Each structure stands twice: as structure tokens, then as C-alpha cells.
Amino acid sequence: MRKFVVTALFIASFLIINNLVRSIYNFWHKQDLLVSAQQELQQQKKEREKLTRELTRVKDPLFIEQEARDKLFLVKPGERIVLLPKEGLEDSTQSGKPKKREPNWKQWLVLFFRS
């Protein structure tokens, strides 16, 4: 009879410990899930704030006017659009004659001894 009681207590304590360990593991796992969910929430809040700022910027009449001018080439009454060709810009930035480059040793001589 005493052997039966000891065995029953041993089995009961084993089951209690097993359930306790499983509960602790589940608690830690859920705590990790909670932390990751909170981080995701913070990230989503930052994204929402960014999008809210972007929305207020886009709804601004000055922004709408600027986009219409830049992308749709719209003008106000009395204004004219002037488009410059790309070839003309490149030619005007370069001089007619290419500059002759001196060797590095001559540049050093001029820098140190003829200044």
C-alpha cells in the first residue's frame, strides 16, 4: 500500500512538473510573440505618420501646381514654356579649343618653384 502511494505521488508530481514546464515554455513563447507584435506596431505607426505627412504635403495647392508645371507642362495665362535642346547645352559648356594638359612633373615645378 505504501509503495502504491509513493508511486502515485511520484506520477502526480511528474505530471505537475511536466505541465508547469510546458506552461512556462508557452508563456515565454507568447512573450516573444508579444514583443515582436509591439515592434511591428511601432513600425506601422511610424509608417502611418510618414504617410500622413506625405498626404498633407501632396494636398498642398503649391505642390499640386508644381507637379502640374513639371510633369504636365501646364502654364499660367501669359506665361510661355521655353525648351532648350540638349545639344546646345553641351556645346555651350565646353570651350571651342580643348585645353592642353601639362605633365604632372611640370605642374609640381610650377607649384613649388615659380610661385
Backbone as CSV, one residue per row, in Angstrom:
resi,resn,N_x,N_y,N_z,CA_x,CA_y,CA_z,C_x,C_y,C_z
1,MET,0.818,-1.182,0.000,0.000,0.000,0.000,0.872,1.259,0.000
2,ARG,1.898,1.242,0.800,2.782,2.395,0.884,3.499,2.587,-0.451
3,LYS,3.875,1.504,-1.097,4.534,1.570,-2.386,3.594,2.200,-3.423
4,PHE,2.344,1.883,-3.362,1.344,2.430,-4.272,1.202,3.944,-4.077
5,VAL,1.199,4.410,-2.843,1.066,5.839,-2.540,2.291,6.589,-3.047
6,VAL,3.471,6.043,-2.821,4.707,6.691,-3.277,4.713,6.770,-4.800
7,THR,4.322,5.696,-5.458,4.274,5.684,-6.920,3.239,6.684,-7.428
8,ALA,2.106,6.767,-6.794,1.063,7.714,-7.192,1.540,9.149,-6.989
9,LEU,2.223,9.416,-5.865,2.765,10.758,-5.626,3.842,11.098,-6.659
10,PHE,4.672,10.128,-6.982,5.723,10.346,-7.975,5.113,10.673,-9.342
11,ILE,4.115,9.922,-9.754,3.456,10.171,-11.042,2.739,11.515,-11.023
12,ALA,2.072,11.831,-9.925,1.364,13.110,-9.818,2.348,14.273,-9.862
13,SER,3.474,14.166,-9.136,4.470,15.244,-9.151,5.107,15.367,-10.537
14,PHE,5.331,14.243,-11.208,5.874,14.285,-12.569,4.916,15.007,-13.508
15,LEU,3.641,14.716,-13.422,2.652,15.375,-14.273,2.551,16.865,-13.966
16,ILE,2.615,17.202,-12.683,2.554,18.616,-12.296,3.769,19.364,-12.833
17,ILE,4.963,18.771,-12.671,6.193,19.409,-13.167,6.150,19.521,-14.685
18,ASN,5.686,18.478,-15.348,5.594,18.499,-16.806,4.660,19.619,-17.278
19,ASN,3.511,19.746,-16.652,2.571,20.808,-17.012,3.130,22.186,-16.688
20,LEU,3.865,22.296,-15.584,4.472,23.568,-15.211,5.524,23.983,-16.234
21,VAL,6.369,23.050,-16.636,7.403,23.355,-17.634,6.757,23.753,-18.957
22,ARG,5.726,23.043,-19.364,5.025,23.368,-20.607,4.385,24.755,-20.518
23,SER,3.829,25.093,-19.371,3.213,26.413,-19.192,4.263,27.519,-19.258
24,ILE,5.413,27.283,-18.634,6.493,28.280,-18.675,6.979,28.476,-20.107
25,TYR,7.135,27.374,-20.853,7.572,27.468,-22.248,6.548,28.244,-23.078
26,ASN,5.287,27.952,-22.903,4.238,28.672,-23.636,4.226,30.152,-23.276
27,PHE,4.456,30.460,-21.999,4.498,31.851,-21.562,5.643,32.590,-22.245
28,TRP,6.850,31.999,-22.275,7.989,32.635,-22.933,7.739,32.813,-24.427
29,HIS,7.165,31.803,-25.028,6.873,31.891,-26.459,5.869,33.009,-26.742
30,LYS,4.843,33.118,-25.940,3.845,34.172,-26.130,4.425,35.543,-25.826
31,GLN,5.358,35.599,-24.884,6.007,36.868,-24.581,6.854,37.319,-25.775
32,ASP,7.552,36.382,-26.421,8.309,36.720,-27.625,7.379,37.207,-28.736
33,LEU,6.245,36.558,-28.872,5.269,36.997,-29.871,4.752,38.395,-29.559
34,LEU,4.553,38.676,-28.280,4.080,39.994,-27.872,5.118,41.066,-28.202
35,VAL,6.384,40.779,-27.921,7.446,41.745,-28.211,7.527,42.011,-29.712
36,SER,7.480,40.959,-30.514,7.549,41.158,-31.965,6.316,41.903,-32.479
37,ALA,5.156,41.645,-31.898,3.945,42.366,-32.303,4.041,43.844,-31.924
38,GLN,4.625,44.147,-30.765,4.798,45.542,-30.364,5.775,46.259,-31.292
39,GLN,6.844,45.571,-31.684,7.789,46.172,-32.622,7.123,46.441,-33.967
40,GLU,6.341,45.500,-34.421,5.607,45.677,-35.676,4.627,46.838,-35.567
41,LEU,3.984,46.975,-34.417,3.055,48.083,-34.197,3.779,49.423,-34.264
42,GLN,4.945,49.514,-33.620,5.724,50.751,-33.665,6.132,51.084,-35.099
43,GLN,6.542,50.076,-35.829,6.939,50.291,-37.217,5.741,50.766,-38.052
44,GLN,4.594,50.178,-37.833,3.396,50.584,-38.572,2.967,52.009,-38.196
45,LYS,3.146,52.381,-36.922,2.813,53.749,-36.505,3.728,54.759,-37.190
46,LYS,5.021,54.440,-37.270,5.957,55.333,-37.956,5.602,55.458,-39.428
47,GLU,5.260,54.344,-40.040,4.869,54.358,-41.451,3.601,55.189,-41.652
48,ARG,2.668,55.075,-40.726,1.421,55.846,-40.821,1.699,57.337,-40.691
49,GLU,2.580,57.717,-39.752,2.938,59.123,-39.592,3.600,59.652,-40.858
50,LYS,4.483,58.863,-41.425,5.169,59.266,-42.656,4.160,59.463,-43.784
51,LEU,3.231,58.529,-43.923,2.229,58.645,-44.978,1.275,59.810,-44.732
52,THR,0.979,60.097,-43.472,0.123,61.242,-43.149,0.812,62.546,-43.540
53,ARG,2.107,62.655,-43.226,2.866,63.848,-43.626,2.918,63.971,-45.149
54,GLU,3.124,62.854,-45.814,3.162,62.853,-47.277,1.810,63.279,-47.854
55,LEU,0.727,62.828,-47.247,-0.611,63.194,-47.719,-0.859,64.690,-47.561
56,THR,-0.469,65.254,-46.424,-0.669,66.694,-46.234,0.193,67.489,-47.212
57,ARG,1.386,66.982,-47.510,2.262,67.666,-48.472,1.660,67.605,-49.874
58,VAL,1.099,66.468,-50.234,0.533,66.296,-51.571,-0.757,67.093,-51.738
59,LYS,-1.513,67.269,-50.673,-2.762,68.031,-50.755,-2.529,69.538,-50.812
60,ASP,-1.311,69.981,-50.582,-0.992,71.399,-50.603,-1.157,71.945,-52.030
61,PRO,-1.851,73.073,-52.197,-2.052,73.624,-53.545,-0.743,73.975,-54.258
62,LEU,0.269,74.390,-53.514,1.551,74.703,-54.145,2.200,73.453,-54.728
63,PHE,2.075,72.344,-54.035,2.622,71.090,-54.550,1.882,70.664,-55.815
64,ILE,0.567,70.800,-55.804,-0.229,70.424,-56.979,0.159,71.291,-58.175
65,GLU,0.333,72.590,-57.936,0.733,73.488,-59.017,2.117,73.124,-59.557
66,GLN,3.041,72.825,-58.656,4.401,72.474,-59.078,4.408,71.183,-59.893
67,GLU,3.641,70.200,-59.463,3.564,68.940,-60.212,2.935,69.169,-61.586
68,ALA,1.909,70.015,-61.649,1.277,70.303,-62.936,2.256,70.995,-63.873
69,ARG,3.071,71.888,-63.345,4.066,72.574,-64.173,5.169,71.622,-64.634
70,ASP,5.668,70.787,-63.711,6.810,69.931,-64.034,6.431,68.739,-64.900
71,LYS,5.360,68.074,-64.566,5.044,66.815,-65.244,4.067,66.982,-66.403
72,LEU,3.153,67.929,-66.295,2.149,68.103,-67.346,2.444,69.310,-68.234
73,PHE,3.487,70.069,-67.902,3.905,71.255,-68.654,2.774,72.277,-68.780
74,LEU,1.993,72.423,-67.730,0.938,73.425,-67.723,1.533,74.777,-67.350
75,VAL,0.940,75.836,-67.891,1.423,77.188,-67.608,0.245,78.060,-67.203
76,LYS,0.573,79.140,-66.524,-0.442,80.126,-66.172,-0.695,81.016,-67.389
77,PRO,-1.836,81.673,-67.412,-2.102,82.578,-68.545,-1.033,83.666,-68.617
78,GLY,-0.486,83.874,-69.817,0.544,84.888,-70.015,1.959,84.346,-69.918
79,GLU,2.138,83.128,-69.480,3.476,82.536,-69.397,3.764,81.754,-70.670
80,ARG,5.063,81.554,-70.939,5.468,80.743,-72.081,6.490,79.723,-71.626
81,ILE,6.445,78.553,-72.241,7.412,77.496,-71.936,8.566,77.611,-72.914
82,VAL,9.779,77.550,-72.385,10.972,77.565,-73.222,11.685,76.241,-73.018
83,LEU,11.832,75.472,-74.093,12.538,74.193,-74.044,13.861,74.353,-74.766
84,LEU,14.948,73.995,-74.100,16.275,74.093,-74.689,16.718,72.728,-75.176
85,PRO,17.337,72.664,-76.350,17.835,71.365,-76.825,19.047,70.930,-76.014
86,LYS,19.214,69.638,-75.881,20.333,69.120,-75.094,21.671,69.376,-75.773
87,GLU,21.720,69.338,-77.114,22.986,69.557,-77.815,23.511,70.964,-77.574
88,GLY,22.634,71.933,-77.540,23.045,73.314,-77.321,23.643,73.518,-75.944
89,LEU,23.137,72.846,-74.956,23.677,72.979,-73.604,25.073,72.390,-73.514
90,GLU,25.304,71.265,-74.168,26.618,70.631,-74.095,27.663,71.460,-74.820
91,ASP,27.302,72.036,-75.974,28.260,72.820,-76.735,28.616,74.114,-76.021
92,SER,27.657,74.715,-75.349,27.923,75.990,-74.701,28.768,75.829,-73.440
93,THR,28.773,74.670,-72.844,29.565,74.484,-71.634,31.022,74.216,-71.946
94,GLN,31.319,73.717,-73.132,32.705,73.443,-73.499,33.230,74.598,-74.333
95,SER,34.504,74.907,-74.135,35.097,75.957,-74.948,35.442,75.388,-76.318
96,GLY,35.718,76.263,-77.262,35.987,75.825,-78.626,37.244,74.987,-78.746
97,LYS,38.285,75.338,-78.006,39.549,74.609,-78.106,39.757,73.764,-76.855
98,PRO,40.172,72.516,-77.025,40.478,71.716,-75.837,41.743,72.228,-75.164
99,LYS,41.752,72.214,-73.860,42.875,72.717,-73.087,43.991,71.685,-73.101
100,LYS,45.220,72.150,-73.379,46.360,71.243,-73.394,46.828,71.042,-71.960
101,ARG,46.952,69.809,-71.574,47.331,69.483,-70.198,48.837,69.246,-70.129
102,GLU,49.452,69.888,-69.129,50.886,69.714,-68.930,51.146,68.462,-68.112
103,PRO,52.334,67.876,-68.234,52.677,66.699,-67.425,52.698,67.065,-65.937
104,ASN,52.514,66.071,-65.114,52.449,66.301,-63.667,53.738,66.889,-63.117
105,TRP,54.893,66.459,-63.584,56.154,66.973,-63.038,56.298,68.463,-63.303
106,LYS,55.782,68.946,-64.467,55.840,70.384,-64.735,54.882,71.148,-63.816
107,GLN,53.744,70.555,-63.549,52.798,71.204,-62.645,53.385,71.326,-61.245
108,TRP,54.108,70.297,-60.775,54.752,70.360,-59.463,55.859,71.416,-59.448
109,LEU,56.647,71.500,-60.516,57.694,72.518,-60.580,57.097,73.919,-60.487
110,VAL,56.056,74.142,-61.227,55.406,75.450,-61.206,54.838,75.740,-59.821
111,LEU,54.281,74.746,-59.193,53.675,74.943,-57.884,54.713,75.309,-56.831
112,PHE,55.860,74.623,-56.811,56.833,74.832,-55.737,57.870,75.914,-56.026
113,PHE,58.300,76.073,-57.263,59.442,76.945,-57.524,59.097,78.239,-58.232
114,ARG,57.955,78.366,-58.819,57.629,79.594,-59.545,56.440,80.328,-58.939
115,SER,56.244,80.182,-57.676,55.089,80.852,-57.091,55.422,82.123,-56.439
